[in-house]
Amino acid sequence: MQENVASTLCYALGFITGILFLVLEPYNKNRNIRFHAFQSIFMSVFFTILHYVFFFVGVASYGFLFIISPLISLAYIGLWIFMMYKAYNNQRVMLPVIGDIALKQAG
C-alpha cells in the first residue's frame, strides 16, 4: 500500500485505524504514517471527550449548552474529511497542540 493511502486510512475510523496502523508491521516503521496515526488517535479522543462534556453538562444543568454538542460533532466531521484529503495529497497538517504531541510520539 502506498504511503499516502495508509496515511489517509489512519483517519478513516478515528482512533481504531490509528491504533491499527501503529501495530501493523510495515507501517509502524514509517515516521509519516506514525504521525498521522497518532494525530488521528489524539484528534478523535479529544473531540469525543469535548462532545460528551458539552452534552452531559448541558443536560445536567438544564441549559442550552447541550445544543453545542451536535455542532462539535459537525466540526469534527469537517475536520476529519479535511485531514483525510490532506493526507491523501501527501500534505502534513499539524493541528494545534495535538500535532506537536503526535510529532513527538512519531519519533
C-alpha positions as CSV (number, residue, x, y, z in Angstrom):
1,M,0.0,0.0,0.0
2,Q,1.3,3.5,-0.8
3,E,2.2,5.8,2.0
4,N,-0.4,8.4,1.1
5,V,-3.2,5.8,1.2
6,A,-2.0,4.4,4.5
7,S,-1.8,7.9,5.9
8,T,-5.4,8.6,4.8
9,L,-6.7,5.3,6.2
10,C,-5.2,6.3,9.6
11,Y,-8.1,8.8,9.9
12,A,-10.8,6.5,8.4
13,L,-12.2,5.1,11.7
14,G,-10.6,7.5,14.1
15,F,-8.6,6.0,16.9
16,I,-9.4,2.4,15.8
17,T,-7.5,2.7,12.5
18,G,-4.9,4.9,14.1
19,I,-4.0,2.1,16.6
20,L,-4.2,-0.5,13.8
21,F,-1.6,1.3,11.7
22,L,0.7,1.7,14.8
23,V,0.5,-2.1,15.3
24,L,0.8,-3.3,11.7
25,E,4.4,-4.2,10.9
26,P,5.4,-2.4,7.7
27,Y,3.6,0.8,8.5
28,N,4.6,1.2,12.1
29,K,8.2,1.9,11.0
30,N,7.3,4.8,8.7
31,R,7.5,8.1,10.6
32,N,4.9,9.9,8.4
33,I,2.3,7.2,8.8
34,R,3.0,7.0,12.6
35,F,2.5,10.8,12.7
36,H,-0.9,10.5,11.0
37,A,-1.9,7.6,13.2
38,F,-1.0,9.4,16.4
39,Q,-2.7,12.6,15.3
40,S,-5.8,10.6,14.3
41,I,-5.9,9.0,17.7
42,F,-5.5,12.3,19.6
43,M,-7.9,14.1,17.4
44,S,-10.7,11.6,17.8
45,V,-10.2,11.2,21.5
46,F,-10.2,15.0,22.0
47,F,-13.4,15.6,20.1
48,T,-15.2,12.6,21.7
49,I,-14.4,14.0,25.2
50,L,-15.3,17.5,24.2
51,H,-18.6,16.3,22.7
52,Y,-19.7,14.4,25.8
53,V,-18.6,17.1,28.2
54,F,-20.8,19.7,26.5
55,F,-23.7,17.2,26.2
56,F,-23.7,16.0,29.8
57,V,-23.0,19.4,31.3
58,G,-25.8,20.9,29.2
59,V,-28.3,18.2,30.1
60,A,-27.3,18.2,33.8
61,S,-27.7,22.0,34.0
62,Y,-31.0,22.1,32.1
63,G,-29.3,24.6,29.8
64,F,-28.9,25.0,26.1
65,L,-25.2,24.0,26.3
66,F,-26.2,20.6,25.0
67,I,-27.2,22.2,21.7
68,I,-23.5,22.8,21.1
69,S,-22.8,19.1,21.2
70,P,-24.1,18.4,17.6
71,L,-22.1,21.4,16.4
72,I,-19.0,19.9,17.8
73,S,-19.7,16.7,16.0
74,L,-20.3,18.6,12.8
75,A,-17.0,20.4,13.2
76,Y,-15.2,17.1,13.8
77,I,-16.7,15.6,10.6
78,G,-15.5,18.6,8.6
79,L,-12.0,18.4,10.1
80,W,-11.9,14.6,9.6
81,I,-12.7,14.9,5.9
82,F,-10.1,17.8,5.6
83,M,-7.4,15.7,7.3
84,M,-8.1,12.7,5.1
85,Y,-7.9,14.9,1.9
86,K,-4.6,16.5,3.0
87,A,-3.1,13.1,4.0
88,Y,-4.1,11.6,0.6
89,N,-2.3,14.5,-1.1
90,N,0.9,13.9,0.9
91,Q,0.4,17.2,2.8
92,R,1.1,17.2,6.5
93,V,-1.3,19.4,8.5
94,M,-0.3,19.8,12.2
95,L,-3.2,20.6,14.4
96,P,-2.6,23.0,17.3
97,V,-1.2,21.2,20.3
98,I,-2.3,17.8,19.0
99,G,0.1,18.0,16.1
100,D,3.1,18.7,18.3
101,I,2.3,15.8,20.6
102,A,1.8,13.5,17.6
103,L,5.1,14.6,16.1
104,K,6.9,13.8,19.3
105,Q,5.2,10.4,19.6
106,A,6.0,9.5,16.0
107,G,9.7,10.0,16.7
